[in-house]
Amino acid sequence: MTSAQQRSDAFWERIEAQLAETDADIAIERDGFYSQPEWDVYRVRYTSAGGHRLFAWLSVPHGDGPFPALVRMPDYASVHDIIYTPLRHRAVVMNATHRGQRNSDGSVQASYPGLLTDGIEIAAEYTLFGAYADALRAVDVLGGQGIAELSGAVALTGAGLGASLALATAARRPTVSAVAADTPLALGHPAALEPGLGYPLAELGDYLRANPRSEGTVESLLSVVNPVTTARAVQRPVLMSAGSFDRSLCLLAFAEELAAALPECDFRVYDGAAEGGGHIHGQVRGEWLAARLGVEIS
């Protein structure tokens, strides 16, 4: 086992231990404004590692269950509203957030730009590490929410940071049955520290230009969340997209290495940059997720 793998394993063991000692304390309230004749929408609040109180939207189709479920992991953005997806007619859909984002910012407020470097030189103080704990907690809360009966088919999706969180969660939660990961953020991979990148990865370059002696410390600290390191533990089908000219989220060389490391990956490369296929890939992703969840798109 490599030292990188050992450091990554130790990181995840610490996160799991923190989650194990934290009561999720789930609270669920129906939202009459967003609920529709075809589904009910709920506001879900729960507690993650470190006592951070988090928020998620949850929609549940009307009719008899059990239902498959889709969790969208949060990407690099301050606000996450209810997402539209035709899968909502046939599946439970959870739109999770991580600490620092709107409605999950009681203890810490994320900055944009700034999230990628907040507390970056000390693992216990690095805000973004908490997002990985929050992603695991979201899937756990989905399984214990008690509002909807689930069929057992649970897919994760996300873009950028959300894609990396989805892959990391699938490596740790065997209840996940499929992952649609759009342009995964290269955080933790050496490519993320290349010069001349666009935002959000450029935050790391900005920090290192101001703190050149910290490069080794930063590279070592971030390496525990390198998606390539945990890829082989994702024993589920993955649909992954990348843009051939992406220099801000998912550099093509990184994407190719990650796709090769995943045991079962349908890898799609599109002309373009961080949009990773945009609307065209959105259609592919919708059909792929519907097939994995065993439902038809309305």
C-alpha positions, 0 to 999 in steps of 0.5 A: 500500500502506498503512503498516499493510500495510507494517508487517504485511508486515515483521513476517511477513517477520521471522518467516519469516526466523527460522523459516528459520534454525531447524532444526525438529529433529522428534522423534516418539514413539508414546504407547501409553496414548492410542493406540486400535485405530482410530488411533495417537497420537504425542507430537511435539516440535520447535523454533520461532523463537528456539529454543523447543522445542514440543509437539504431539499427533498422531493417525494413523488405521490403514489405508492412506493418504494421509490428509487432515489437521486442525490445531487451533491453540491458543487462550488456555489453559495446557493443551491435551490431545488433542481428540476429533473423529470426524474422527480416524477418517479424518484425521490430527489435530494438536493444536499448542501455542505457547510458554508453554503446558504442555509447551511452556514450557521457555523461557517460561511463560505467565500467564493472565491476562497473556499478552496483555500480557507484554512488550507495548511491545517487539516483540522481547520480546512473548511472544504474537508468538512464537505466530504463528511457532509456528503457522506452524511447526506446519503446516510440521512436519505436512508434514515429520513422516514418520509419515503420508502426507498427501493434500494436504487440510489444514484448520485450526481454532481458537477465539479466539486459535486462530482468529486464528492459523489465519487468519494461518497460512492467509494464509502457507501455501498448503498450507492448504485450509480454515479453521474459525475460531470467534470470532477474537480481535480482537487487533491491531484497534482494537476490542480496545482499547475500554473495558469489555471482558471477559477476555482482551481486558480485559488490554489495558484493564487495562494501558493504565489503568496505563500511559495514555501507552503507548496509541499504542505498544501500538496500533501494535505490535499492529496488525501482527497485525490479522486484517483486514489479512491477510484478503485473503491467505486465498485459501481457504474460511473458516467463521467464527462469532461471538456477537452479544453477545461483548465478550471475544473477537470483537466483532460489528463486528470480526467483520463487518469481518473476514468482509467482508474474507475472499475466501470466508467462510461467516459465522454469527452466533449469539445469545450471547457468546464461545461463538459458537454452542456445541454447535450451531455445533460440529455445523455446523463438524464437517460443514463440515470433513468436506466440505472434507477429503473424509471422512465423519463416523463 
